[in-house]
Amino acid sequence: MQIAIVAFVAFVIAALSGHWLIPALRKLHFGQSILEIGPNWHKNKEGTPTMGGIMFIIGILAASCLAFFFLADAPATEKIRYGSGLVMALGYGLLGFIDDYTKIARKQNEGLTAKQKLIGQILLAIMFLVGLQISGTLSTTLIIPFIGQLDIGFLYYPLAVFIIVGASNAVNLTDGIDGLCSSVTFVCACGFIVMAAILQNTAMGFMAAAVAGGCAGYFLWNCHPARVFMGDTGSLFLGGMVCALAFGLNIPMILVFAGIVYVLETLSDIIQIGVYKLRKKRVFKMAPIHHHFEMSGWSEWKIVIVFCLVGVIGAVISVLAVTML
């Protein structure tokens, strides 16, 4: 019941906030600029308000504050991981906000440089891991789904930073068409709710419920045709939340399955760039892969539905992996 309440609060606040946030974004002229290299029909979306991720950030934060009351009897380690993960996600959201605002100020689809973003993401990941280390809640034992456990000592830290930065960028890549990132992340969060229940980790159950509820409320405004875009403000925040869930359960490698759509989106981009540099040929009509299907004639709704089904498969595999721990 408490899980349902947390999800409901995040959903309602995210959904209702659209009534005042979207008009406010329009009034401030915070509209999205569309890249020239994208599908030409995306030009119709030029000017659609961006930074809409604020909607689910507010909802998730409110639901998370409520969840703290429910966590009175939870182990201290769970509370620390919960709070640290939330702070990291907010840091990523702030980084995304700076990027979005820079784009708007320059009136083009180029905000922070790739180097500036990367440095910010790495620093936030390091701060998160240092916080866990100081609090004594970080374990260097790497749990590899379906294989086993391996204490990798100091190597855990660079690997963890790589996972966090990579996952946050992967979620960011997934935000390319109406409703895709929010719906896929909703599925991913639902998988984490089940995994948290199996592992009896109440805190991560609440966090996953808040993410699921916030994404669902936001989806009402972002489904095709989108009335608002989440921007990097939202996508980087969600990337941080997904990482917080994985590390909160102490199984960061589970993201390979739980975040299967993010993984495929990133791999398609890497393959496209790599093959083009080596052979001057394109594997996909356009990368990341959701644009390939879009260029192949798939509607945005069809892509969202199919990708969500892929996400469900990944979530089921993740749950099976957790039951074997």
C-alpha positions as CSV (number, residue, x, y, z in Angstrom):
1,M,0.0,0.0,0.0
2,Q,2.8,2.4,0.9
3,I,4.5,1.7,-2.5
4,A,1.3,2.5,-4.3
5,I,0.9,5.7,-2.3
6,V,4.4,6.9,-3.2
7,A,3.8,6.1,-6.9
8,F,0.4,7.8,-6.8
9,V,1.8,11.0,-5.3
10,A,4.6,11.2,-7.9
11,F,2.1,10.6,-10.7
12,V,-0.4,13.2,-9.6
13,I,2.1,15.9,-8.9
14,A,3.9,15.3,-12.2
15,A,0.7,15.2,-14.2
16,L,-0.9,18.3,-12.6
17,S,2.3,20.4,-12.8
18,G,2.0,20.3,-16.5
19,H,-1.0,22.7,-16.3
20,W,1.2,25.5,-15.0
21,L,4.7,24.5,-16.1
22,I,4.1,24.2,-19.8
23,P,2.4,27.7,-20.1
24,A,5.3,29.1,-18.0
25,L,7.9,27.6,-20.3
26,R,6.0,29.0,-23.4
27,K,5.9,32.4,-21.8
28,L,9.7,32.3,-21.1
29,H,10.2,31.1,-24.7
30,F,12.0,28.0,-23.5
31,G,11.4,26.2,-26.8
32,Q,13.4,23.2,-28.3
33,S,15.7,23.8,-31.2
34,I,15.8,20.8,-33.6
35,L,19.0,19.5,-35.1
36,E,19.3,19.9,-38.9
37,I,20.7,16.3,-39.2
38,G,17.5,14.8,-37.7
39,P,14.5,13.6,-39.6
40,N,13.1,16.5,-41.5
41,W,9.6,16.0,-40.1
42,H,11.0,16.7,-36.6
43,K,11.2,20.4,-37.7
44,N,7.4,20.5,-36.9
45,K,8.4,20.1,-33.2
46,E,10.5,23.3,-33.3
47,G,9.6,25.5,-30.4
48,T,7.9,22.8,-28.3
49,P,8.7,23.7,-24.6
50,T,11.7,21.9,-23.2
51,M,12.9,21.4,-19.6
52,G,9.6,19.5,-19.0
53,G,11.6,17.1,-16.9
54,I,11.0,19.5,-14.0
55,M,7.5,18.0,-13.9
56,F,8.6,14.6,-12.8
57,I,11.5,15.9,-10.8
58,I,9.1,17.7,-8.6
59,G,6.8,14.7,-8.4
60,I,9.6,12.3,-7.5
61,L,11.1,14.7,-4.9
62,A,7.7,15.1,-3.2
63,A,7.1,11.4,-3.2
64,S,10.6,10.7,-2.0
65,C,10.1,13.1,1.0
66,L,6.9,11.2,1.8
67,A,8.8,7.9,1.5
68,F,11.3,9.0,4.2
69,F,8.4,8.9,6.7
70,F,7.8,5.3,5.7
71,L,11.4,4.4,6.1
72,A,11.6,5.1,9.8
73,D,12.4,1.5,10.6
74,A,14.5,0.8,7.5
75,P,18.2,-0.1,8.0
76,A,20.6,2.8,8.0
77,T,22.4,1.5,5.0
78,E,19.2,1.7,2.9
79,K,18.5,5.2,4.0
80,I,22.0,6.4,3.2
81,R,21.9,4.8,-0.3
82,Y,18.5,6.3,-0.8
83,G,19.5,9.8,0.1
84,S,22.9,9.6,-1.7
85,G,21.3,8.4,-4.9
86,L,18.6,11.1,-4.8
87,V,21.3,13.8,-4.4
88,M,23.3,12.4,-7.3
89,A,20.3,12.3,-9.5
90,L,19.5,15.9,-8.6
91,G,23.1,16.8,-9.5
92,Y,22.7,15.2,-12.9
93,G,19.4,17.1,-13.3
94,L,21.1,20.4,-12.5
95,L,23.9,19.6,-15.0
96,G,21.1,19.0,-17.6
97,F,19.4,22.2,-16.6
98,I,22.6,24.2,-17.2
99,D,22.9,22.5,-20.6
100,D,19.3,23.2,-21.6
101,Y,19.5,26.8,-20.5
102,T,22.7,27.3,-22.4
103,K,21.0,26.0,-25.6
104,I,18.1,28.3,-25.1
105,A,20.3,31.3,-24.4
106,R,22.3,30.6,-27.6
107,K,19.1,29.8,-29.5
108,Q,20.6,26.6,-30.9
109,N,20.8,22.9,-30.1
110,E,24.3,23.1,-28.6
111,G,24.7,23.7,-24.9
112,L,27.6,22.6,-22.8
113,T,30.5,21.0,-24.8
114,A,30.8,17.2,-24.6
115,K,33.9,17.7,-22.5
116,Q,32.2,19.9,-20.0
117,K,29.3,17.5,-19.7
118,L,31.6,14.5,-19.2
119,I,33.7,16.2,-16.5
120,G,30.5,17.2,-14.7
121,Q,29.1,13.6,-14.9
122,I,32.4,12.1,-13.7
123,L,32.6,14.4,-10.7
124,L,29.1,13.7,-9.7
125,A,29.7,10.0,-9.9
126,I,32.8,10.2,-7.9
127,M,31.0,12.3,-5.2
128,F,28.3,9.7,-5.0
129,L,30.8,6.9,-4.6
130,V,32.9,8.8,-2.1
131,G,29.7,9.5,0.0
132,L,28.9,5.8,0.0
133,Q,32.5,4.9,0.9
134,I,32.7,7.4,3.8
135,S,29.3,6.1,5.2
136,G,30.6,2.6,5.0
137,T,27.8,1.4,2.7
138,L,29.9,0.7,-0.4
139,S,31.0,-2.8,-1.2
140,T,33.7,-3.6,-3.8
141,T,32.2,-7.0,-4.5
142,L,30.8,-7.0,-8.0
143,I,27.7,-9.1,-8.5
144,I,27.5,-10.4,-12.0
145,P,24.0,-11.6,-12.9
146,F,23.7,-15.3,-13.7
147,I,27.5,-15.7,-13.0
148,G,28.4,-14.9,-9.4
149,Q,30.3,-12.5,-7.2
150,L,33.8,-11.2,-7.5
151,D,35.6,-8.8,-5.2
152,I,37.6,-6.6,-7.6
153,G,39.0,-4.2,-4.9
154,F,40.1,-0.8,-6.1
155,L,39.0,-1.6,-9.7
156,Y,35.4,-1.3,-8.5
157,Y,35.7,2.5,-8.4
158,P,36.6,3.3,-12.0
159,L,34.2,0.6,-13.2
160,A,31.4,2.2,-11.1
161,V,32.2,5.6,-12.5
162,F,32.1,4.2,-16.0
163,I,28.7,2.5,-15.4
164,I,27.1,5.7,-13.9
165,V,28.4,8.0,-16.6
166,G,27.6,5.5,-19.4
167,A,24.1,4.8,-18.1
168,S,23.2,8.5,-17.7
169,N,24.3,9.2,-21.2
170,A,22.5,6.1,-22.5
171,V,19.2,7.4,-20.9
172,N,19.9,10.8,-22.5
173,L,20.3,9.1,-25.9
174,T,17.0,7.4,-25.5
175,D,15.2,10.7,-25.3
176,G,14.7,11.2,-29.0
177,I,11.1,10.8,-29.9
178,D,7.8,11.6,-28.1
179,G,7.2,9.5,-25.0
180,L,10.1,7.1,-25.5
181,C,12.4,7.8,-22.6
182,S,9.6,8.3,-20.0
183,S,7.8,5.1,-21.0
184,V,11.0,2.9,-21.2
185,T,12.1,4.3,-17.8
186,F,8.6,3.6,-16.4
187,V,9.1,-0.1,-17.4
188,C,12.6,-0.1,-16.0
189,A,11.4,1.3,-12.7
190,C,8.6,-1.3,-12.4
191,G,11.3,-4.0,-12.8
192,F,13.2,-2.4,-9.9
193,I,10.1,-2.4,-7.7
194,V,9.9,-6.2,-8.1
195,M,13.7,-6.6,-7.6
196,A,13.6,-4.5,-4.5
197,A,10.7,-6.6,-3.1
198,I,12.6,-9.8,-3.7
199,L,15.7,-8.4,-2.0
200,Q,13.6,-6.9,0.8
201,N,15.1,-3.5,0.2
202,T,12.2,-1.1,1.1
203,A,14.0,2.1,0.4
204,M,14.8,1.2,-3.2
205,G,11.2,0.0,-3.6
206,F,10.0,3.4,-2.7
207,M,12.5,5.1,-5.0
208,A,11.5,2.9,-7.9
209,A,7.8,3.6,-7.2
210,A,8.5,7.3,-7.2
211,V,10.3,7.1,-10.6
212,A,7.6,5.0,-12.1
213,G,4.8,7.3,-10.9
214,G,6.7,10.5,-12.0
215,C,7.4,9.1,-15.5
216,A,3.7,8.0,-15.9
217,G,2.4,11.4,-14.9
218,Y,4.9,13.1,-17.3
219,F,4.0,10.7,-20.2
220,L,0.5,12.2,-20.3
221,W,2.1,15.4,-21.6
222,N,4.9,13.9,-23.6
223,C,3.2,11.2,-25.5
224,H,2.8,11.8,-29.3
225,P,2.2,14.5,-30.2
226,A,4.3,15.9,-27.4
227,R,3.3,19.1,-25.7
228,V,6.6,19.3,-23.8
229,F,10.0,17.7,-23.9
230,M,12.0,16.7,-20.8
231,G,15.3,18.1,-22.1
232,D,18.6,17.1,-20.6
233,T,17.2,18.4,-17.3
234,G,14.9,15.4,-17.3
235,S,16.9,12.7,-19.1
236,L,20.1,13.2,-17.1
237,F,18.1,13.2,-13.9
238,L,16.4,9.9,-14.9
239,G,19.8,8.5,-15.7
240,G,21.0,9.4,-12.3
241,M,17.9,7.8,-10.7
242,V,18.3,4.5,-12.7
243,C,21.9,4.3,-11.5
244,A,20.9,5.1,-7.9
245,L,18.4,2.2,-8.0
246,A,21.0,-0.2,-9.4
247,F,23.7,0.8,-6.8
248,G,21.1,1.0,-4.1
249,L,20.4,-2.7,-4.6
250,N,24.2,-3.2,-4.9
251,I,23.9,-4.8,-8.3
252,P,25.0,-2.1,-10.8
253,M,25.6,-4.8,-13.5
254,I,21.8,-5.5,-13.6
255,L,21.5,-2.4,-15.8
256,V,22.7,-4.5,-18.7
257,F,19.3,-6.2,-18.6
258,A,17.0,-3.8,-16.7
259,G,18.2,-1.0,-19.0
260,I,18.4,-3.1,-22.1
261,V,16.8,-0.4,-24.3
262,Y,19.4,2.1,-23.1
263,V,22.1,-0.4,-23.9
264,L,20.8,-1.0,-27.4
265,E,20.5,2.7,-28.1
266,T,24.1,3.3,-27.0
267,L,25.4,0.3,-28.9
268,S,23.7,1.4,-32.1
269,D,25.3,4.8,-31.8
270,I,28.8,3.3,-31.2
271,I,28.4,0.9,-34.1
272,Q,27.3,3.6,-36.4
273,I,30.1,5.9,-35.6
274,G,32.8,3.1,-35.5
275,V,31.8,1.5,-38.8
276,Y,31.5,4.9,-40.6
277,K,35.0,5.9,-39.4
278,L,36.5,2.6,-40.6
279,R,34.6,1.9,-43.8
280,K,32.7,5.2,-44.5
281,K,29.4,3.2,-44.5
282,R,26.4,3.4,-42.3
283,V,24.9,0.4,-40.6
284,F,21.7,2.2,-39.7
285,K,19.7,4.8,-41.6
286,M,20.3,7.0,-38.6
287,A,21.5,6.5,-35.0
288,P,20.5,6.0,-32.2
289,I,18.4,3.0,-33.3
290,H,15.0,4.6,-32.6
291,H,15.7,7.0,-35.5
292,H,16.5,4.1,-37.7
293,F,13.0,2.6,-37.2
294,E,11.6,6.1,-37.6
295,M,13.3,6.6,-40.9
296,S,12.1,3.1,-41.9
297,G,8.5,4.3,-41.6
298,W,7.6,3.3,-38.1
299,S,5.3,5.7,-36.3
300,E,6.5,7.2,-33.0
301,W,3.7,5.3,-31.2
302,K,4.9,2.0,-32.7
303,I,8.5,2.6,-31.7
304,V,7.4,3.4,-28.1
305,I,5.3,0.3,-27.8
306,V,7.9,-2.1,-29.3
307,F,10.8,-0.6,-27.2
308,C,8.7,-0.9,-24.1
309,L,8.0,-4.6,-24.8
310,V,11.8,-5.0,-25.2
311,G,12.2,-3.2,-21.9
312,V,9.7,-5.6,-20.3
313,I,11.7,-8.6,-21.5
314,G,14.8,-7.0,-20.0
315,A,13.0,-6.4,-16.7
316,V,11.8,-10.0,-16.5
317,I,15.4,-11.2,-17.1
318,S,16.6,-8.9,-14.4
319,V,14.0,-10.2,-11.9
320,L,15.1,-13.8,-12.8
321,A,18.7,-12.9,-12.2
322,V,17.9,-11.4,-8.8
323,T,16.0,-14.5,-7.7
324,M,19.2,-16.5,-8.3
325,L,21.4,-14.3,-6.1
